């Protein structure tokens, strides 16, 4: 029983903690994949939560791709040169390590291909759309190229068993396949870098339901993370170029063997150390001089330094790795300006690639470093402005609207967060009133949060007042929240008429800031009579009686019996006639308010009371 209980606890732990990281790495949320990832990626237990956004999935898959691409060049270091017999050997221990690492690196691609195809088929059946099937090959094509055993076949099988001189041309073609696969496996890293550099402010988008929890504010990643990713890309490129330099140096030696074999009569070209083929070792040494080199006989170009070091015959991997990595980093940083290449075409193409790659990476890194520095300065400026100007202004604003002004209250934290988002878009933004906050347009990914805050503030301000209005006293709280959601903030300058006596009354409104003059004309003598209103009063409630009749038209609007004029700058929240008509008569909540507000109202009507808003 104890063992059974322990097993159930382990299963529950897997469900709770392994599920998210599995969905991230394999790009799916399938339960089978969850168990598999729990086996192969135990570090996934650190993450919690069952709903991983696609951009987060791409990000973490990019991190795993960095590890894979960093280990893939191990294959390049497997071939060795036997100087005694002039043949190609393999470093057995490094070969096993490269195969094992490659196997684990390919697992995530295999499962992602499977689940992408399965998900595409399910969507096509559910939607009965043929174009969903067309998306499947497009989504898995890159992953298919990534798992092809190209380096295993080319380096471990073909290279040490090359026969006759035609195999030298075949090898050049196979080199292009290896390069193509490297680019395919680098693509997830490129996507991750583009995602990080595009949105260094925040990687994860906030969900609508999380907005009800004031502790779950928009998540941000550290600003230095983008620079770290870019620098790592520079280091990774140096590592890959160094590995190719080693691999191509061995091929250049093989080319020289082929050159020697063409000259000698009866020579049988082969790279195998097992097959007994005729090789004149002295002849090959004379035509392929390395120590000292002779460019007049055979020019090894940029590979002579690698060959003179003797690392092609050594199994000391750390020494080879550091030597090749340092070569790659030095020449990538100098844009290959110090390389003296021979007239060999493929060698010159390799130098061109190094030069262009170094230039692009340098400009890319420099550009984003400059962006990082500018963004850091801007952040510091915003932070100082928040502390010295905005924070006291928010507290003063909360007091004016009757909210607690302590920095620890929910009202303060939520308004401060939105103001901070506004300052990120406009550093010169000035907090004047609630209208200035609610009317500011944020980017699409932040607009939902501001819309939620506007709804939340209006409920806090007007839900209690609406319950006192004669025409709304007996309405349920859901209806009152709908009216709160459609109240529009408006500003009237000093001396402006808000409504006039004798004109159609097209809105009901609450004055939240400033002072108004209310007056009407006496019918007996035509003199003006000032009307005194309470501070928290409302105007135009006759509109509600009109709006409750579903047959009402604008031509039958009630006539205002008073004039309301702004004495100074006034802020009001108004319920417009057409919106009031729709709110009091609509059968569908989504016809009145936005999808976001409708979702929140429906959620709160079943799970929340007014005190939770």
N, C-alpha and C positions, 0 to 999 in steps of 0.2 A: 504493500500500500504506500509506503514511504517513497519507494522508487517511482511508482506511478504518479504520485503527487508531484515529485520533483520533475518528472518528465513533462507534466502538464504546465508547470511553471516555466520550463525552458521554451516550450512551444508558444506560450503567451508572450514571453520576452521576445521571441523571434518575430511574432506578429506585430508587436508594438514598436520595436526598434529597428528591425532589419528591413521591414517593408519599404520604408521611404528611400533608403540608399539603393535598394535593389531597383526600384522604379526609376531612379536617376540614372544608374549606370546602364541598364538595359532599355531605357526609354519606354517603360511600360509599368503597369501596376498589377500584372498578372500574379496570382498567388503562387504558382509553380516557380516563377522566377524569384520570388521572395526567398524561398527556401534555398535555392541554388546560390543566390548571392550571399546568404548567411554562411554558406559553406566556404565560398571562394573569397569573400570580402568581409571578414569579421569586423573590420574597422567600421562597417556600416552601422553597427549597434550604437554609435554615438549620436546618430540623428534620430529625431522623433517627429511624428506627424505623418499622416497618410496621404496628403494631397500635395504633390511636388509640382510646381509650375514648370512649363516646358523650357523657359529660359534658364531656370535653375538646373534642370536636367542636362541641358546642353553645356552649361558651365562645368558641372562635375564630371560629365563625360569627357570634356576637354582636358580636365586635370588628369584623368586616367590615361588619356591619349598622350599626354606629355611623358608619362612614365614609359608607355609602350615605345614611343619614338626614340626616347633616350636609350632604350635597351636594344632596339633593332640593329643599330650599327655594330653590335657584337659580331654579327656574321662576317663583317668586312675584315675583322682581325683573325678569323679562323685560318685562312690559307697561310702557309709557310713555304719558304724556298729552301730546298736542300741543295746547298752550293756544291756538295761533293758529286752528286749525280745529276744536277741541273733538272730537278723535277719539283712538282708541287705536292706538299704534304698538308695535312690538317691538324690543327691543335685539338686533340681529342677532348680534353676537359672543357675548353672554351666552346667547342661544338655542342657538347651536351648542355652546357649552361645556356647557350643562345637558343637552342631548340626548346628547352623548358620554359624560358622566359617568353619566347614567342608564342608558345602554346597558351600560357595564361593570359597573354595580351590579346589573343584572338578569341578567347571565350566570350568576352562581352560583345564582340561583333557578331558572332554566330547567333547568340540568343537574341540580339537586337534585330537581326535579319528575320529570324523566325517570328518574333512577336509583332514586328511591323507588317509582315505578310498576313499574319493571322488577324491583326486589327484591321488592315485594309479590306480583307475579305468580309469581315463582320460588318464594317461600315457600308460596303457595297450591297450586302444583303438587306441591311436595315433600311437604307435610303433607296434601294433599287435603282442605283445610278451606275452606269457603266464607266463614267470618267473616274470614279473612285478606284477602279482596278488599274487605270492608267497611271495613277500616282504611285503604285506599289513598286514597279521596276525603277522609277526615278528615285525613290527614297532609299532603296537598298543597293543601288548600283555601286555607289562609292564604298559601302561596307563590303560588298562582294570583292571588289578590287583589293581591299585592305587585307583580306584573309587568304588571298591566293598564295601558295607556297613558292613564290618566285625566288627569294634569296636561298631557300633550302635547296631548290633544284639547281639554280645557277651556280652557287658558290660551293655547296657541299657535294654535288654530283657531277655537274658538267665541267667545272673548272679543273679539278684534279684528274680528269679523264679525257682531256681534249686530244683528238687525233687528226692528223693532216692539217694543212694550212688553211683550208676553208673554215675550220672551226674558229679561226681568229676573227673572221668577219661576223660569224654568228654571235660571238661574244660581244661585239660592239652593239648588236641589236638587243641582246639580253641586258646589257647595261642600261639601256633606255627603259626597259621594263622595271628594273629595280628602282630607277629614279621616279617613274610614274607611280609606283606603289608608295614610295616615300611621300610624294606630294599628296596622295589620297589619304594616307594615315596622318598627315600634317593638317588636313582640312579641319577636323574638329578643334584643333588648337587655334587655327586662324579664326574660326567662328567665335571661340571663347574670347580671344584677344579683341576682336571687333566689338563684342558685346560689352566687355569691361571698359574699353576706351570710349565707347559711345555713351555709356551711362555709368560713369565712375561715381555718381552721387548715390545711386541705389541699384542693387542687382535684383532684389526681390520685390515684386509688386504686392501691394496690400489687398486683401480680399474684403469684400463688402461685409461679411458677417463679423470679421475681426474688428471692424470699425466700432462695433458696439462695446468693445473692450478698450478702455482708454489707455491700457498698458501696452497695447499692440500698435504702436505708431509705426510709420513706414520704416523698413529696415534699410540700413546703409552698410556698405562695405568700406573699409579704410581707404583713404585716398592713395596711400603708398602702394596699395595692392596692384594697381594698374602699372606702375613703374616696375614693380617686382616681376610682373608677368612679361613685360617687354624686355627687361634685362635677361630674364631666363630664356626668352626666344633667341637673343643674341648668343648666349652661351650654348644653347642647343644647336644652333646653326654652326657654331665653331666646332662642336663635337662631331656633327655629321660630316662636315667638309674635311675634317682631319681623318675620319674613318675612310672616306672616299679617296683621299690622297694616298693612304696606305694601300687600299685595294687596287687603285690604278697603278701604283708603283710596281706591284706584282705583275699586273697585266703588261706593263711596259717591258719588264724583264722577259716575259713570255713572247712579246712581239720581237724582241731582239733574238731570242732563240729561233723564232721562225725566219728572221732575216738571215741568220747563220745557216739555217737548214736549206734555204733556197740556193745559197752559194755552193754548198758542199754536195757533191754527187753521191747519191745513195743514202742520203740522210732521211730518216723516218721521223717526222715531227710528232712528239707526244709530250704531254705534261705528267703522265702517270709515273709514279715511282715503283709500280708493281710490274707493269708490262716490260718485257726485255726488248727494247727498241735500240737501234744503233744511234749512239751519241758520241761525237768526238768532243770530249770535255775541253781539251786544250784549244781546239778550234773555236768553240763557243766563248771561252774566256778571252781569246784574242779579239774576237769581233764584238764582244760586249764588255768593254773595259769599264770598271767602276772605280777601283783604287789603283792608280790614278785614272780619272776619266779622260776620254779622248773623243771630243765632239766631232772630229773629222771622221772617225770610224762609225760611231753610233752616239747620237745625242739624246741623253735621258732627260734633258730639260729640268723641269721643276722637281723631278723625282730623284735626282741624283743624291740629294741630301738624305732622303729616306733610305736609299740603297747603301750609301756609304756608312750609315749608322749600324748596319747589320741587323736591324730589328726584324727584318723579314724571316730570319732564321731563328728568332728567339721566342720562347714560350713565356717570357716574363711580361704578362699582360699589363700590369700597372705601369711599367716603364714605357711600353709601346703606347698605351692610352695617353699618358701625360705628354709624351713627345708629339703625338699627332694632334692632341687637343691644343697644345701651345702653338703649333704651326698654324692650325686653323684659326685660332683667335688672333694671332699676330697679322696674318694676311687678310683676314676679314676686316680688321681694324684699319689696315693700311690700304684697303681696296685693291689688294694684290699688286701694288705698285712696285714691290721689291722682288717680284718673281721674274726670272729670266727663262722664258719658255723656249722650246725648240721650234722647229717648223712643222712639227706634227699637229695635224688639224684638231683632233679630239683633245689634245693637251691644251691648245690655245682656247678651245671652247670652254674647257674647265676653268681656265684662268678668267675668262670673261664672266662666267657664272659667279665666281668668287668676287670679282670686282663689283658687279651689279648688285649682288646680294649684300655685300658690305655697305654699299652706298644707300640702298633702300632701307636696310635695318638701321643704319646710323641716322638717316633723316627721320625715320619712323620713331626711333627712340628719342632723338633730340626734340622732335615736335611734341611728343606726348609728355616729355619731361618739362618742357616749357609750359605746356597746358597745365600740368600738375602744379608748377610753381605759381602760375597766375591764379589757378583755382584756390590754392592754399592762401594766397594773399587776400583773395575775395572772401574766402570763408572767415578769415580773421577779422576782416572789416565788418562782415555781417554779425559776427559774434560780439564785437565791441558795440555795434549799434544796438544789438538786442539787449545787452546788459545796461547800457547807459541811457538809451532813449526809449526803446520799444517796451521793455519790461515795466517801467513806471507808467507808460501810456496805457498798456493793457490793464494794469491794476486800476487806474483812474477810470478807464472805460467800463470795466466791470462794475465799479461802484455806481456809475451813472445809470446803468441799466438794472441795478438792484441785485447784482450777483455778488457772492463772496469774493473779495479781491485778494485772498491769500494765494501765494505762489504754489501751494500744495493742493489747491482744489482742482477738480476735474475740468471746470470751466476755463481756468487759467491755462492748464496744460494743453487743452485742445485748441484754444484760440492761438496760443503761442506757436503751436506746431504749424498751423495754417499760415500764420504771419511769416514764419521762417521759410515755408515753401514759396510764399509770394516774394520774399526778399531774394531768394535764389534766382528768380526770374527778373526782378526789378529791384536793384539795390536802392533806388531813390524813393521807394514806396513809403508813404506817410500814413500812419494809422490815425485817421480823423474820427471815424465813427464805425458802427457795425456795417453800414452800407458800403464803405470803402473796402471792407474785408470780403463781404459776400458777393460783391459785384466784380471782383477781380478774376480774370480768366487765367486759369492755370493750364499746364500741359495736360493732355488727355489722361495720362496715367495718374495724375494727381487730382484731376477735376472731381472724381468720385468722392474723394475724401473731403474736399471742400463742400460739395453738395450735401454730404451727410452732416457736416458741421453746421451748415446753414439750417437744415431741417431740425437738428438738435437744439440750436439756439432759439429758433422760432417757437419750438414747443415749450422750451423753458420760459420764454417771455410771454407767450400769449395763450397757452393752454388754460391757465387759470382764469384769464380775462374772458376768454370765449365762453366759459361756463356761466358767466354772469350776464351775457347778452340775452335779452328776452327771446329772440328767435332761435337761440341755440341751447337753451337751458336743458332741454330734454333730448338732445342728440347724444348718441353714444360717443365714447372717447375715440373710436376709430375715425368717425366723421370729423371730429374736432381736429384730429391730427392731420387729416387730409387738408382741411382749411388752413392749418398752420403751414403746411408744405407749400401751398400756392400763394401765400402772402408775399407780395413783392416790395422790397425796400425802395423808397423813392426819396429824393432830396428836393426841397423847395427853397429858393433863395429868399432873402428878406423882401417883404412887400408883395410876394406872389399869392395869387388866389388859388386855393386848393379846391374848393367848391363854391359855387355862387348861388344865391337865393334866386329861385325862379328858373333855374336851368336843370336839365336832366341829371339825375344822381347816378353816376356810372361806377361808383366804387364805395366801399366801406373801408375805413382806415383807422389805425391806431397811431397816435403821436408818441414817438419814443424819445425824441430829443428836440429841444427848442421850445418856443412859445408861439401860440396862435391866438388870434382874435376871432371870437365867434359872435355874430350879431345877426339881427333880422329887422325887417321894417314893420312898424306897428300899422295895423290895418285902419285904425280910426283917424290918426292924424299924420301918418307917413313918416314919423320920426324913427331914428335908429335906436334899437334897444340892444345893449351888450348882454350877452349870455355868459354866465359864469359856469365853467365845467370843472369837474374834479380832475386831478392830475393824471390819473390812469384811465380816463374815459375814452370812448370811441365815438365815431361819427358815421352817419349814413346807414344805420341798422335797418332803415326802411327797405334797403336793397334786398335783404334776406327774404322778406315777404314776397317780393317780386320774383326772386330766384326760385322759390319753392314751387312755383307753378311751371310745370314742364312746357306749357304752351307759350311762355313769356317770350317776347321779342324786344329788341332794343328800342323799337318805336313805342313801347309801352312802359319805358323806364319811369320810376317815380320822380317827382319834381322836388328838388331840394327846398326846404323851408328856411334854411339859414345860409349865411355866408361864412366861410372859414378862410382867414387870411393869415399868412405867416408874418409874425412880428420880427423874427430874426431867422437865421438859417435853421430850417426844420427838417427833421428826418421822420418819415412816416412809413408804416408797413400797410399796404393796401390790398384789399380783396376786390379784384376787378369784376365787373358785372358778368361777362361771359364765363369766366372761370367759376364764379359762384353758382351760376346756372348749371354748369356741367357737374360741379362737385355735389350739389344737392339732388341731382336727378340721375346721375350716371350709375349704371349697373356694374360696370367693370372698373376696378380701381386703376388699372393701367391706362385707361382713357383720360384720367385726370392728372396723375403725377408720373414722374419718371420711373423707369424700371427699378432703379436703385431704391428710391423712396418707397415704392410699392412693396418691394421685398422686405424692407425694414418694418413698415407698418404691419404687414401680414405676420411677420415674425413676432413683433411685439404684442400684437393682439392675442397671440396664443401663449406667449412665454413671459411677457413682461407686463408690469404695471406702470402707471405714469411716473412712479418714483424712480424707475430704472432708466428713464430716458436721458 
